[in-house]
């Protein structure tokens, strides 16, 4: 089986796991911002390259994958997550 077919099969099986066909998903979420990942390396050369993220787009905003800083139209540094904030008391 060609490597392209392995990647296509992964997408189809992922949609089947959540019980939604890709065609139905496209119809349901026609006006929703798309999420995507930009990879550094080609996953068709080696499937392990599928985790080599360079950029992530989430809800139409572009982020650097290493720092999670927004780098699109308005560059903003990442705010701390809730677990990175100083503790305000313990139980």
C-alpha positions, 0 to 999 in steps of 0.5 A: 500500500502506498504511503499516501493511502496510509495517511488517507486511511488514517483520516477516514478511520479517525472520522469513523471513530467519532462516527462522523463522515468527512462529507457530513462534517464539511456540510455541518461546519461550513462557516466554521474556522478550520483548524490545521497543522503545518509540519516541518517534515514530510509524513509520507517519508516517515510516519513519525514525521507527523509529530514535527509541528511547525505551526498550528492554526486554531479557530482561524488564529496562527500559532508557533507550535514550539512557544504557542505564541500567536504569530498571525495578523496580531502577534501576541505572546502566550498567556500563562495557563491556569496551572502556571499561575502562582498558587493562591492558597492550597487545600 
